[in-house]
Structures are given as C-alpha cells and as structure tokens.
C-alpha cells in the first residue's frame, strides 16, 4: 500500500496539473476573452495575418483555424487583439469591432523571434530545450545560457509510424536531460531550480542583481575567457561567495553595482575577494536586513558587463536560476522587499520547452 506521503505527493501533483491546464485553457472556446480585459492567458501569434498581434485560445481555434500560428504560451496582462481594428480578419466570436489595444506589450516574440540570439522559432526543426524567463516571459535556448553546447542544425525528420515512445511516469524535469540527443547533460538541470530570470531582467531589478551568485541564486560564469563554464552560488558551502547567518548582518555596498574602474579580463575572479565589512545597525532600525552578503565575484562581473560592449568576451551573461523556496528565503525588509515588490507578484509557473529528437 502506498504511504500517506506518496499519496499526498500524488494529489499535489494532480492539483498542479489542473492548475497548469486551467492556465493554458482557462476559458470557453465559444467566447473571446476580450471582455475580460488584460489577463494572464495563453497567447497565439497568427503568421498568416502577418501582424505582431496576439490571439486568445478561443480565437486561435474559431477565427484563425486555417491560419499558420505560433503558440507564445501564457503572457501576463494581455488582451486579445482579434476583435480590434489592429487585425483586419474579423472576429467570429466577438462581433463588435473594438479599438486597438494600447496596453498590450509586444516583445520580439510577436515577430516570431525568441532568445537573446534572435533566432526564429520553428517547432519542426528546433532541437534545443528552451527555458522561459519568469519576468519578461521570453524563451531562451540552453546553449545561449551556457548550459550545454549548441547542437548542430538539422532538417525535420519524420517519426516512423511503428515507433512508440513510452516515458512511463518520467517527470518533465527528467525529459529535459534527454531532450537534446547526443549532447551532455546540462550544467544546471531542470530539477536543480524553480525559476529562471534572464540577464536583462536581472540588471533591471536592483535587488535581484544584488542577490545574484549567493546561495540559491545560481549564475553561470567562467573564471577566464578560456575557462569552462561553472555554477556560482550553487550551495552554501561553496567557496564561491561569503556566507552569513542571521546574527551576522552585512552592509549593502552600493559601490558593488555602480559603474567604476574596469577590471582586467585576464585576472581570475575566483581569486579576487576583498574583505567583507560588518554592518552597523542603527538603534532605530526595527527591521534589519537579513539578506546574504553580496557575492563579490558576481558583482564584479555585473560591473564589468555594464562597461563592456564586447559580449563575446564576457565571463557571464548575468542570468540567474532561483532554487526551490527562493520567495521564502527573500529578506522582507524595506531595503530589499519594497524595491522588488513587483517581482514578488509575478505568478510562478516554471515553463520549459522540451523537444524530442527522432
């Protein structure tokens, strides 16, 4: 008989699947979501209409059935464009012609382009696993995140009719390991983290940039231009960064993230760790900052990124992988929580596109 713990885990997994299904198809197919206003919903791009606008799930089926489309997956604060003047193809579900949506945000995904590499997305040819950023919701190739080598390009290959793939009860995380045939396992596997935030978003969120490289906020870095990529901030015992306890409070050194003198690229960041400074807590402070000490290696790399125009020589892209429980570990003092309040409100649904290779 299954243990109570196993049954509880099973029920929890089924509840999560239901939540995922509700997020993907949250509404009736017979009703356009336009009247619901800006909501988080699955969005589709119609390539036939040749306009960078988005459709809800219902309109992608009812109004653009014979059109070529790309699924952009859930986007937050998005309103369906199908019944608006922006799309000449009339909406069959929402008969009233509406004004063009001005609050929608149309990033490069609405041009069929994804990742920092700017590659077009073709589900028939795509070989790499892609990971979605929690903040901007763009998708990134594993090779562009330096998780594993970029696979050679390939033409679409049909799957033999007699070939049946049975993954049994393998989780999505385990499928990621075998998603790129013939390639080594990724530097950071899907089961090692809960959320991914791309470098552009990290650099726009001061607090997240300050946490980068500390315990549970993993970065992919290299010590020199010729060194292999490695993980920074993978665990509390690694020598990559100073660690603290709740009784050992540290200063938030703003100079670590401000532009300054450029470091020599020939030096190894692993060996350049200045002494830490003890924080002086004022008697009036009722909520001291319990955030970990800034990882000085990571901060030096961010500083170098701000001043360098040659990304080919970068020692990091600046992406972070947040491990399980990161929201609970986050300091809630005014210095940390308030500047990052919007980041905390992002609904979290980790999404990884896995492409199986025949």
VOBA-1610 file (N, C-alpha, C; in pm, whole numbers, padded with zeros to 5 digits, always signed):
BEGIN
Unk+00085-00119+00000Unk+00000+00000+00000Unk+00088+00124+00000Unk+00048+00221-00076Unk+00128+00344-00085Unk+00124+00419+00048Unk+00233+00481+00080Unk+00241+00556+00205Unk+00158+00684+00194Unk+00127+00740+00311Unk+00050+00864+00313Unk+00125+00976+00243Unk+00259+00976+00260Unk+00339+01079+00194Unk+00331+01068+00044Unk+00334+00944-00009Unk+00326+00925-00153Unk+00191+00969-00207Unk+00084+00938-00134Unk-00050+00979-00177Unk-00064+01130-00175Unk-00007+01191-00073Unk-00012+01338-00065Unk+00062+01401-00180Unk+00178+01346-00212Unk+00255+01398-00325Unk+00180+01380-00455Unk+00111+01266-00469Unk+00036+01240-00592Unk-00079+01339-00608Unk-00153+01362-00498Unk-00264+01457-00503Unk-00213+01596-00535Unk-00099+01633-00475Unk-00042+01765-00501Unk-00001+01779-00647Unk+00056+01670-00704Unk+00096+01675-00845Unk-00025+01686-00936Unk-00135+01618-00901Unk-00257+01628-00982Unk-00316+01769-00975Unk-00312+01829-00858Unk-00362+01966-00842Unk-00279+02063-00927Unk-00149+02039-00931Unk-00062+02125-01011Unk-00093+02109-01160Unk-00121+01986-01204Unk-00158+01963-01343Unk-00288+02033-01378Unk-00383+02032-01286Unk-00509+02102-01309Unk-00489+02252-01319Unk-00400+02306-01236Unk-00371+02449-01241Unk-00305+02485-01373Unk-00214+02398-01418Unk-00148+02422-01546Unk-00248+02419-01661Unk-00340+02321-01656Unk-00441+02311-01761Unk-00534+02432-01761Unk-00570+02478-01641Unk-00657+02595-01632Unk-00588+02719-01684Unk-00456+02726-01666Unk-00381+02842-01715Unk-00372+02839-01867Unk-00355+02719-01923Unk-00342+02707-02068Unk-00475+02728-02139Unk-00580+02668-02088Unk-00713+02681-02148Unk-00813+02724-02042Unk-00808+02851-01999Unk-00886+02894-01886Unk-01029+02933-01918Unk-01067+02938-02046Unk-01196+02993-02082Unk-01267+02905-02184Unk-01394+02938-02211Unk-01472+02862-02308Unk-01422+02890-02449Unk-01422+02785-02532Unk-01378+02802-02670Unk-01478+02885-02750Unk-01598+02896-02700Unk-01702+02970-02772Unk-01705+03118-02736Unk-01607+03162-02658Unk-01608+03301-02611Unk-01469+03363-02620Unk-01460+03476-02686Unk-01335+03551-02691Unk-01309+03613-02553Unk-01185+03621-02513Unk-01152+03673-02381Unk-01141+03826-02376Unk-01171+03894-02486Unk-01154+04039-02491Unk-01230+04108-02378Unk-01353+04064-02350Unk-01436+04130-02249Unk-01379+04114-02108Unk-01288+04021-02089Unk-01228+04001-01956Unk-01117+04101-01928Unk-01077+04177-02029Unk-00972+04276-02010Unk-00834+04213-02012Unk-00732+04288-01970Unk-00595+04234-01967Unk-00582+04127-01858Unk-00551+04006-01897Unk-00537+03895-01804Unk-00417+03812-01845Unk-00375+03722-01759Unk-00270+03626-01795Unk-00336+03510-01865Unk-00297+03487-01989Unk-00362+03384-02069Unk-00267+03334-02177Unk-00301+03219-02233Unk-00225+03166-02345Unk-00247+03255-02466Unk-00139+03289-02535Unk-00146+03381-02648Unk-00088+03311-02771Unk-00150+03338-02886Unk-00105+03280-03012Unk-00076+03391-03113Unk+00027+03370-03192Unk+00065+03463-03298Unk+00022+03404-03432Unk-00056+03480-03509Unk-00101+03435-03640Unk-00002+03482-03746Unk+00071+03387-03804Unk+00169+03420-03908Unk+00100+03455-04040Unk-00018+03399-04063Unk-00090+03426-04187Unk-00136+03570-04195Unk-00179+03624-04082Unk-00225+03763-04079Unk-00107+03861-04087Unk+00013+03812-04059Unk+00136+03890-04073Unk+00133+04020-03993Unk+00077+04014-03874Unk+00073+04129-03786Unk+00123+04087-03648Unk+00204+04169-03583Unk+00255+04134-03449Unk+00150+04156-03341Unk+00044+04078-03349Unk-00065+04087-03253Unk-00097+03948-03199Unk-00166+03943-03085Unk-00191+03817-03019Unk-00337+03776-03017Unk-00360+03645-03019Unk-00494+03589-03016Unk-00512+03506-02889Unk-00632+03505-02837Unk-00662+03416-02725Unk-00682+03274-02779Unk-00690+03177-02690Unk-00705+03037-02733Unk-00830+03017-02816Unk-00940+03080-02776Unk-01066+03063-02847Unk-01058+03115-02989Unk-01003+03235-03006Unk-00995+03295-03139Unk-00895+03222-03227Unk-00791+03165-03166Unk-00694+03089-03247Unk-00760+02969-03312Unk-00865+02916-03247Unk-00935+02799-03300Unk-01055+02839-03386Unk-01135+02932-03335Unk-01260+02967-03403Unk-01241+03062-03520Unk-01148+03156-03507Unk-01134+03262-03608Unk-01017+03242-03703Unk-00914+03170-03660Unk-00793+03155-03741Unk-00757+03008-03759Unk-00860+02926-03777Unk-00840+02781-03783Unk-00744+02740-03893Unk-00759+02798-04010Unk-00679+02757-04125Unk-00550+02838-04139Unk-00520+02921-04041Unk-00401+03005-04047Unk-00283+02938-03978Unk-00164+02972-04023Unk-00043+02923-03956Unk-00018+03006-03831Unk+00004+02939-03719Unk+00017+03009-03591Unk+00138+02958-03514Unk+00182+03041-03421Unk+00286+03003-03325Unk+00230+03027-03186Unk+00242+02926-03100Unk+00197+02943-02961Unk+00304+03019-02884Unk+00265+03131-02826Unk+00357+03211-02746Unk+00349+03177-02598Unk+00257+03089-02562Unk+00237+03046-02424Unk+00186+03164-02340Unk+00159+03142-02211Unk+00094+03248-02133Unk+00173+03378-02127Unk+00102+03486-02144Unk+00154+03621-02128Unk+00066+03692-02025Unk+00129+03766-01936Unk+00051+03836-01833Unk+00003+03971-01886Unk-00110+04015-01832Unk-00169+04146-01866Unk-00189+04162-02017Unk-00246+04061-02079Unk-00266+04066-02224Unk-00415+04055-02257Unk-00456+04136-02354Unk-00595+04138-02401Unk-00599+04094-02547Unk-00692+04007-02580Unk-00700+03952-02714Unk-00715+04063-02819Unk-00638+04051-02926Unk-00640+04151-03034Unk-00736+04116-03146Unk-00791+03997-03144Unk-00871+03950-03257Unk-00987+04043-03293Unk-01066+04091-03196Unk-01181+04176-03233Unk-01148+04324-03249Unk-01021+04359-03255Unk-00983+04500-03264Unk-00951+04540-03407Unk-00938+04670-03427Unk-00906+04724-03559Unk-00764+04688-03604Unk-00682+04637-03512Unk-00544+04602-03546Unk-00536+04480-03637Unk-00639+04395-03634Unk-00641+04274-03717Unk-00757+04284-03816Unk-00728+04288-03946Unk-00835+04302-04045Unk-00926+04180-04054Unk-00874+04063-04015Unk-00954+03941-04018Unk-01058+03949-03907Unk-01185+03952-03943Unk-01292+03972-03846Unk-01303+03861-03743Unk-01333+03899-03621Unk-01352+03802-03512Unk-01493+03744-03520Unk-01503+03612-03518Unk-01634+03547-03527Unk-01699+03526-03391Unk-01626+03551-03285Unk-01680+03530-03150Unk-01722+03660-03084Unk-01650+03766-03115Unk-01680+03898-03059Unk-01714+03989-03177Unk-01842+04008-03201Unk-01888+04073-03323Unk-01861+04223-03327Unk-01854+04287-03212Unk-01834+04432-03208Unk-01688+04464-03237Unk-01665+04556-03331Unk-01529+04595-03363Unk-01478+04690-03254Unk-01365+04655-03194Unk-01311+04731-03083Unk-01187+04810-03127Unk-01156+04913-03048Unk-01035+04992-03075Unk-00911+04908-03046Unk-00802+04948-03108Unk-00676+04877-03090Unk-00631+04881-02944Unk-00583+04769-02895Unk-00534+04762-02757Unk-00406+04844-02742Unk-00408+04936-02649Unk-00290+05021-02627Unk-00209+04978-02506Unk-00264+04890-02422Unk-00194+04848-02302Unk-00116+04718-02321Unk-00141+04649-02430Unk-00065+04526-02456Unk+00081+04557-02484Unk+00167+04466-02443Unk+00309+04479-02470Unk+00348+04374-02573Unk+00413+04418-02682Unk+00450+04328-02790Unk+00602+04321-02800Unk+00658+04214-02743Unk+00803+04198-02749Unk+00842+04125-02876Unk+00966+04081-02883Unk+01015+04017-03005Unk+00945+03885-03035Unk+00882+03824-02934Unk+00808+03700-02958Unk+00697+03719-03059Unk+00641+03840-03064Unk+00532+03868-03157Unk+00581+03888-03300Unk+00711+03877-03318Unk+00768+03874-03453Unk+00822+03734-03484Unk+00789+03638-03398Unk+00834+03502-03415Unk+00979+03481-03379Unk+01036+03574-03301Unk+01177+03569-03262Unk+01187+03546-03112Unk+01283+03464-03072Unk+01298+03429-02932Unk+01445+03434-02891Unk+01468+03445-02763Unk+01601+03437-02703Unk+01685+03560-02737Unk+01798+03574-02668Unk+01888+03686-02694Unk+01960+03672-02826Unk+01959+03550-02881Unk+02024+03527-03010Unk+01939+03574-03126Unk+01809+03598-03100Unk+01721+03647-03205Unk+01687+03546-03312Unk+01692+03418-03277Unk+01659+03314-03374Unk+01508+03297-03387Unk+01463+03272-03510Unk+01322+03243-03532Unk+01288+03105-03475Unk+01165+03089-03434Unk+01122+02964-03372Unk+01049+02877-03473Unk+01095+02755-03489Unk+01031+02658-03576Unk+01020+02528-03500Unk+00899+02493-03452Unk+00885+02372-03371Unk+00920+02244-03446Unk+00921+02248-03580Unk+00953+02129-03657Unk+01104+02104-03662Unk+01180+02211-03644Unk+01326+02199-03657Unk+01399+02220-03526Unk+01334+02282-03429Unk+01403+02319-03306Unk+01451+02195-03232Unk+01577+02194-03198Unk+01637+02079-03131Unk+01665+02104-02984Unk+01678+02229-02947Unk+01718+02261-02810Unk+01601+02275-02714Unk+01628+02245-02590Unk+01536+02279-02483Unk+01539+02430-02464Unk+01422+02489-02443Unk+01413+02633-02421Unk+01349+02660-02286Unk+01394+02763-02218Unk+01350+02796-02082Unk+01292+02937-02081Unk+01179+02954-02014Unk+01111+03083-02011Unk+01155+03167-01892Unk+01180+03294-01917Unk+01215+03388-01810Unk+01092+03421-01729Unk+01104+03418-01598Unk+00993+03447-01509Unk+00944+03591-01524Unk+01033+03683-01551Unk+00996+03825-01554Unk+00943+03869-01690Unk+01024+03857-01795Unk+00982+03907-01927Unk+00907+03803-02008Unk+00913+03677-01969Unk+00842+03566-02034Unk+00893+03534-02174Unk+01014+03580-02207Unk+01078+03538-02331Unk+01136+03399-02310Unk+01173+03333-02420Unk+01225+03197-02415Unk+01372+03197-02457Unk+01453+03113-02391Unk+01597+03112-02413Unk+01647+02970-02436Unk+01737+02956-02534Unk+01798+02826-02562Unk+01899+02791-02453Unk+01912+02663-02425Unk+02009+02619-02325Unk+02152+02660-02364Unk+02182+02653-02493Unk+02318+02689-02535Unk+02345+02837-02515Unk+02243+02921-02531Unk+02261+03065-02510Unk+02275+03099-02362Unk+02233+03005-02276Unk+02251+03021-02132Unk+02378+02951-02084Unk+02453+02896-02178Unk+02579+02824-02149Unk+02556+02702-02061Unk+02441+02639-02077Unk+02412+02518-02000Unk+02468+02393-02069Unk+02477+02397-02200Unk+02541+02291-02275Unk+02568+02340-02417Unk+02651+02266-02493Unk+02688+02313-02627Unk+02568+02324-02719Unk+02580+02412-02817Unk+02474+02426-02916Unk+02477+02307-03011Unk+02363+02240-03030Unk+02360+02124-03121Unk+02366+02169-03266Unk+02413+02082-03355Unk+02414+02117-03497Unk+02272+02131-03549Unk+02254+02218-03646Unk+02121+02236-03704Unk+02082+02109-03777Unk+01952+02087-03789Unk+01905+01966-03856Unk+01777+01995-03932Unk+01749+01915-04033Unk+01624+01923-04107Unk+01519+01841-04033Unk+01390+01874-04051Unk+01285+01795-03986Unk+01293+01649-04030Unk+01282+01560-03935Unk+01286+01417-03967Unk+01157+01352-03920Unk+01087+01282-04007Unk+00960+01220-03968Unk+00980+01108-03868Unk+00882+01090-03783Unk+00885+00982-03685Unk+00820+00859-03746Unk+00889+00744-03749Unk+00828+00623-03805Unk+00699+00588-03734Unk+00600+00540-03811Unk+00469+00511-03754Unk+00477+00403-03647Unk+00570+00307-03666Unk+00577+00195-03572Unk+00650+00232-03445Unk+00715+00350-03445Unk+00795+00389-03329Unk+00707+00451-03223Unk+00707+00393-03106Unk+00627+00444-02996Unk+00720+00476-02880Unk+00714+00600-02836Unk+00798+00642-02725Unk+00718+00635-02596Unk+00768+00560-02500Unk+00699+00544-02372Unk+00790+00596-02262Unk+00753+00711-02207Unk+00832+00768-02098Unk+00785+00722-01961Unk+00679+00640-01961Unk+00630+00593-01832Unk+00586+00709-01746Unk+00635+00712-01624Unk+00599+00816-01530Unk+00709+00919-01516Unk+00798+00929-01616Unk+00907+01025-01607Unk+00852+01165-01598Unk+00912+01243-01510Unk+00869+01382-01492Unk+00925+01467-01603Unk+00866+01586-01620Unk+00913+01680-01722Unk+01060+01716-01700Unk+01099+01725-01573Unk+01236+01761-01542Unk+01334+01657-01598Unk+01298+01528-01587Unk+01386+01424-01635Unk+01394+01422-01786Unk+01284+01462-01855Unk+01285+01465-02000Unk+01384+01566-02051Unk+01407+01672-01975Unk+01499+01777-02018Unk+01639+01721-02038Unk+01677+01621-01958Unk+01811+01565-01967Unk+01835+01500-02102Unk+01730+01439-02159Unk+01746+01366-02284Unk+01688+01440-02403Unk+01655+01568-02385Unk+01587+01641-02491Unk+01676+01671-02608Unk+01803+01688-02586Unk+01897+01718-02694Unk+01984+01595-02717Unk+01945+01517-02815Unk+02009+01388-02838Unk+02158+01404-02867Unk+02236+01318-02802Unk+02379+01317-02826Unk+02456+01424-02754Unk+02392+01505-02674Unk+02459+01612-02602Unk+02478+01575-02456Unk+02578+01630-02390Unk+02598+01601-02248Unk+02487+01662-02164Unk+02469+01617-02040Unk+02367+01676-01952Unk+02394+01824-01932Unk+02290+01903-01910Unk+02309+02047-01891Unk+02383+02078-01762Unk+02451+02189-01758Unk+02523+02232-01639Unk+02428+02248-01522Unk+02309+02300-01548Unk+02204+02313-01447Unk+02080+02244-01504Unk+02037+02136-01442Unk+01921+02063-01492Unk+01792+02125-01440Unk+01681+02088-01498Unk+01552+02146-01462Unk+01516+02119-01316Unk+01562+02008-01261Unk+01527+01975-01123Unk+01613+02050-01023Unk+01712+02126-01071Unk+01800+02200-00980Unk+01748+02338-00944Unk+01642+02385-01009Unk+01595+02522-00984Unk+01444+02531-01002Unk+01387+02641-00950Unk+01244+02664-00960Unk+01208+02769-01065Unk+01292+02870-01080Unk+01261+02979-01171Unk+01388+03031-01236Unk+01373+03081-01357Unk+01484+03138-01432Unk+01454+03283-01464Unk+01554+03371-01450Unk+01539+03512-01484Unk+01657+03550-01574Unk+01626+03605-01690Unk+01731+03637-01787Unk+01813+03758-01741Unk+01926+03777-01804Unk+02020+03882-01762Unk+01960+04021-01775Unk+01884+04046-01881Unk+01824+04179-01899Unk+01732+04214-01783Unk+01654+04118-01739Unk+01563+04142-01627Unk+01639+04152-01496Unk+01743+04071-01478Unk+01824+04077-01356Unk+01885+04216-01340Unk+01936+04269-01450Unk+02001+04400-01443Unk+01902+04514-01425Unk+01775+04489-01453Unk+01673+04593-01432Unk+01610+04586-01294Unk+01641+04481-01218Unk+01588+04464-01081Unk+01706+04468-00986Unk+01727+04582-00921Unk+01847+04603-00840Unk+01865+04497-00733Unk+01756+04462-00665Unk+01767+04366-00555Unk+01805+04228-00606Unk+01748+04188-00718Unk+01781+04057-00773Unk+01927+04054-00817Unk+01976+04164-00871Unk+02116+04170-00909Unk+02205+04160-00787Unk+02161+04217-00675Unk+02240+04210-00553Unk+02245+04066-00499Unk+02137+03991-00515Unk+02132+03852-00468Unk+02208+03756-00559Unk+02235+03796-00681Unk+02294+03706-00781Unk+02423+03643-00729Unk+02435+03512-00746Unk+02555+03440-00705Unk+02558+03399-00560Unk+02457+03440-00481Unk+02450+03396-00342Unk+02379+03262-00337Unk+02371+03205-00220Unk+02310+03073-00206Unk+02169+03069-00263Unk+02144+02975-00353Unk+02011+02959-00410Unk+01980+03051-00525Unk+02073+03138-00564Unk+02055+03227-00680Unk+02174+03200-00773Unk+02163+03094-00851Unk+02276+03040-00925Unk+02302+03120-01053Unk+02428+03144-01079Unk+02472+03206-01203Unk+02562+03108-01279Unk+02573+03128-01408Unk+02667+03051-01490Unk+02780+03145-01528Unk+02901+03113-01484Unk+03015+03203-01502Unk+03137+03122-01545Unk+03241+03194-01581Unk+03371+03133-01604Unk+03477+03226-01548Unk+03589+03170-01508Unk+03693+03249-01441Unk+03775+03331-01538Unk+03800+03276-01655Unk+03875+03346-01760Unk+03807+03315-01893Unk+03855+03380-01996Unk+03795+03360-02128Unk+03810+03218-02178Unk+03914+03148-02131Unk+03940+03012-02176Unk+03891+02906-02078Unk+03833+02947-01968Unk+03788+02852-01865Unk+03652+02794-01902Unk+03622+02676-01852Unk+03489+02619-01874Unk+03384+02692-01790Unk+03260+02687-01834Unk+03151+02749-01759Unk+03123+02668-01634Unk+03092+02735-01526Unk+03065+02670-01398Unk+02951+02742-01326Unk+02902+02679-01218Unk+02793+02737-01139Unk+02849+02822-01026Unk+02787+02935-01004Unk+02824+03024-00894Unk+02702+03042-00804Unk+02717+03012-00674Unk+02605+03024-00582Unk+02521+02900-00574Unk+02581+02785-00603Unk+02505+02661-00607Unk+02466+02610-00469Unk+02553+02634-00367Unk+02520+02588-00233Unk+02593+02675-00131Unk+02552+02661-00008Unk+02602+02748+00098Unk+02744+02715+00140Unk+02795+02598+00100Unk+02927+02558+00144Unk+03035+02584+00041Unk+02994+02632-00079Unk+03094+02652-00182Unk+03181+02771-00149Unk+03299+02772-00204Unk+03394+02880-00177Unk+03375+02998-00269Unk+03266+02992-00349Unk+03245+03099-00447Unk+03214+03232-00382Unk+03145+03230-00268Unk+03097+03355-00211Unk+03094+03347-00060Unk+03106+03461+00009Unk+03093+03461+00154Unk+02950+03430+00195Unk+02937+03363+00308Unk+02804+03330+00360Unk+02788+03388+00499Unk+02662+03400+00542Unk+02635+03460+00672Unk+02526+03382+00743Unk+02511+03411+00870Unk+02398+03363+00947Unk+02312+03483+00980Unk+02197+03460+01046Unk+02107+03570+01078Unk+02170+03666+01178Unk+02266+03618+01254Unk+02330+03704+01354Unk+02445+03785+01295Unk+02481+03755+01170Unk+02593+03824+01109Unk+02541+03908+00994Unk+02502+04032+01023Unk+02440+04120+00924Unk+02546+04200+00851Unk+02522+04220+00722Unk+02624+04283+00639Unk+02569+04405+00568Unk+02660+04494+00530Unk+02625+04615+00456Unk+02580+04581+00314Unk+02487+04661+00262Unk+02457+04658+00120Unk+02547+04763+00057Unk+02652+04718-00007Unk+02751+04808-00062Unk+02709+04851-00201Unk+02656+04973-00215Unk+02607+05020-00344Unk+02718+05032-00446Unk+02840+05042-00400Unk+02950+05058-00494Unk+02974+04932-00577Unk+02919+04818-00528Unk+02939+04694-00600Unk+02866+04691-00733Unk+02755+04764-00742Unk+02676+04761-00864Unk+02687+04890-00944Unk+02751+04990-00888Unk+02767+05115-00961Unk+02886+05106-01054Unk+02880+05179-01166Unk+02994+05176-01258Unk+03121+05226-01192Unk+03231+05164-01222Unk+03358+05204-01162Unk+03472+05166-01253Unk+03588+05147-01195Unk+03704+05114-01276Unk+03692+04972-01331Unk+03722+04957-01458Unk+03706+04828-01524Unk+03815+04732-01481Unk+03773+04608-01451Unk+03869+04506-01412Unk+03935+04446-01534Unk+04056+04398-01517Unk+04126+04331-01625Unk+04063+04196-01650Unk+04036+04163-01775Unk+03972+04036-01808Unk+04067+03918-01790Unk+04196+03943-01786Unk+04292+03834-01776Unk+04301+03778-01636Unk+04246+03848-01537Unk+04252+03801-01400Unk+04140+03702-01373Unk+04160+03617-01277Unk+04056+03524-01237Unk+03973+03585-01127Unk+03840+03590-01148Unk+03753+03646-01047Unk+03747+03559-00922Unk+03779+03432-00936Unk+03774+03342-00821Unk+03875+03384-00714Unk+03982+03448-00755Unk+04088+03481-00661Unk+04078+03622-00607Unk+03981+03701-00656Unk+03973+03840-00617Unk+03854+03862-00525Unk+03871+03838-00394Unk+03763+03855-00299Unk+03808+03946-00186Unk+03769+04072-00189Unk+03805+04164-00082Unk+03742+04124+00050Unk+03795+04184+00156Unk+03741+04158+00289Unk+03599+04211+00299Unk+03514+04137+00373Unk+03378+04184+00396Unk+03375+04287+00508Unk+03270+04368+00507Unk+03254+04470+00609Unk+03135+04437+00698Unk+03153+04456+00827Unk+03043+04437+00920Unk+02946+04554+00908Unk+02816+04524+00920Unk+02715+04629+00909Unk+02694+04695+01044Unk+02673+04825+01041Unk+02641+04898+01163Unk+02492+04925+01163Unk+02420+04852+01246Unk+02275+04865+01252Unk+02240+04980+01347Unk+02162+05073+01296Unk+02120+05186+01379Unk+02019+05139+01482Unk+02019+05201+01602Unk+01926+05159+01706Unk+01782+05175+01664Unk+01754+05267+01568Unk+01617+05293+01527Unk+01564+05186+01432Unk+01655+05104+01377Unk+01612+05007+01276Unk+01534+04895+01342Unk+01406+04883+01309Unk+01322+04779+01366Unk+01320+04654+01278Unk+01368+04665+01155Unk+01367+04553+01065Unk+01501+04545+00991Unk+01604+04491+01056Unk+01737+04485+00993Unk+01734+04395+00870Unk+01821+04427+00779Unk+01830+04348+00656Unk+01903+04217+00682Unk+01838+04108+00650Unk+01896+03976+00670Unk+01940+03914+00537Unk+01949+03995+00435Unk+01993+03945+00306Unk+02137+03897+00316Unk+02173+03797+00238Unk+02311+03747+00242Unk+02410+03850+00191Unk+02534+03830+00224Unk+02638+03919+00174Unk+02641+03913+00022Unk+02657+04025-00043Unk+02668+04023-00191Unk+02786+03935-00233Unk+02766+03857-00335Unk+02875+03777-00389Unk+02966+03871-00467Unk+03083+03894-00417Unk+03172+03994-00474Unk+03219+03956-00614Unk+03228+03826-00640Unk+03264+03781-00775Unk+03154+03820-00873Unk+03030+03789-00835Unk+02917+03820-00923Unk+02904+03970-00945Unk+02920+04048-00838Unk+02904+04193-00851Unk+03012+04253-00941Unk+03134+04200-00930Unk+03242+04248-01017Unk+03212+04217-01162Unk+03151+04101-01185Unk+03116+04063-01322Unk+03005+04152-01378Unk+02906+04184-01295Unk+02799+04274-01339Unk+02856+04412-01371Unk+02948+04457-01288Unk+03011+04585-01312Unk+03087+04584-01445Unk+03151+04471-01472Unk+03224+04458-01597Unk+03129+04455-01716Unk+03010+04391-01699Unk+02912+04386-01806Unk+02860+04525-01842Unk+02845+04610-01741Unk+02793+04745-01764Unk+02887+04828-01849Unk+03015+04797-01843Unk+03113+04880-01912Unk+03163+04818-02041Unk+03131+04692-02065Unk+03186+04623-02181Unk+03084+04620-02294Unk+03129+04647-02415Unk+03043+04639-02533Unk+03067+04511-02610Unk+03169+04437-02573Unk+03204+04313-02642Unk+03154+04195-02560Unk+03031+04151-02589Unk+02972+04042-02511Unk+03041+03909-02536Unk+03116+03897-02644Unk+03184+03770-02672Unk+03289+03739-02566Unk+03342+03842-02504Unk+03447+03822-02406Unk+03393+03819-02263Unk+03262+03819-02250Unk+03202+03824-02117Unk+03231+03697-02038Unk+03246+03714-01906Unk+03266+03600-01818Unk+03134+03551-01760Unk+03026+03618-01792Unk+02891+03574-01755Unk+02792+03650-01840Unk+02675+03589-01861Unk+02567+03662-01927Unk+02487+03742-01826Unk+02487+03695-01699Unk+02413+03764-01594Unk+02279+03702-01563Unk+02249+03584-01620Unk+02124+03514-01589Unk+02132+03452-01450Unk+02016+03431-01388Unk+02013+03363-01257Unk+01908+03253-01258Unk+01936+03148-01182Unk+01845+03037-01162Unk+01812+03031-01013Unk+01685+03050-00980Unk+01640+03055-00841Unk+01597+02917-00796Unk+01656+02869-00687Unk+01625+02735-00639Unk+01496+02734-00558Unk+01451+02616-00527Unk+01323+02597-00458Unk+01319+02676-00326Unk+01208+02741-00300Unk+01188+02816-00178Unk+01249+02955-00179Unk+01282+03008-00297Unk+01351+03137-00304Unk+01265+03251-00251Unk+01133+03244-00270Unk+01046+03351-00219Unk+01049+03356-00066Unk+01053+03238-00003Unk+01053+03233+00143Unk+01187+03281+00200Unk+01295+03258+00126Unk+01427+03300+00175Unk+01452+03449+00157Unk+01372+03514+00076Unk+01396+03654+00043Unk+01375+03743+00166Unk+01467+03834+00189Unk+01453+03927+00300Unk+01333+04018+00276Unk+01258+04048+00381Unk+01137+04128+00367Unk+01153+04270+00422Unk+01275+04312+00446Unk+01294+04449+00496Unk+01268+04548+00384Unk+01256+04675+00419Unk+01222+04779+00322Unk+01331+04796+00217Unk+01456+04764+00251Unk+01566+04781+00156Unk+01557+04679+00043Unk+01502+04562+00074Unk+01501+04454-00024Unk+01362+04434-00083Unk+01260+04419+00002Unk+01129+04380-00045Unk+01060+04488-00127Unk+01064+04613-00081Unk+00992+04719-00150Unk+01042+04744-00292Unk+01173+04759-00312Unk+01219+04780-00449Unk+01189+04662-00540Unk+01165+04544-00482Unk+01146+04423-00562Unk+01002+04372-00551Unk+00909+04457-00505Unk+00773+04412-00479Unk+00706+04358-00604Unk+00727+04423-00718Unk+00664+04379-00842Unk+00712+04239-00881Unk+00839+04210-00854Unk+00893+04080-00888Unk+00825+03970-00807Unk+00790+04000-00681Unk+00725+03902-00595Unk+00584+03870-00641Unk+00520+03964-00711Unk+00381+03944-00752Unk+00369+03860-00878Unk+00479+03832-00946Unk+00471+03753-01068Unk+00418+03614-01034Unk+00308+03570-01097Unk+00263+03433-01076Unk+00367+03337-01131Unk+00400+03236-01051Unk+00510+03148-01090Unk+00458+03018-01149Unk+00493+02994-01274Unk+00469+02866-01339Unk+00592+02839-01423Unk+00683+02757-01373Unk+00805+02730-01449Unk+00770+02660-01578Unk+00825+02711-01688Unk+00793+02652-01818Unk+00921+02621-01893Unk+00929+02497-01939Unk+01044+02451-02015Unk+00993+02379-02139Unk+01037+02422-02256Unk+01000+02356-02380Unk+01103+02247-02407Unk+01056+02125-02418Unk+01144+02012-02443Unk+01112+01955-02580Unk+01213+01944-02664Unk+01195+01891-02799Unk+01261+01755-02809Unk+01183+01654-02841Unk+01238+01519-02857Unk+01290+01503-02999Unk+01399+01432-03012Unk+01465+01417-03140Unk+01446+01275-03192Unk+01399+01263-03313Unk+01380+01129-03370Unk+01509+01081-03434
//
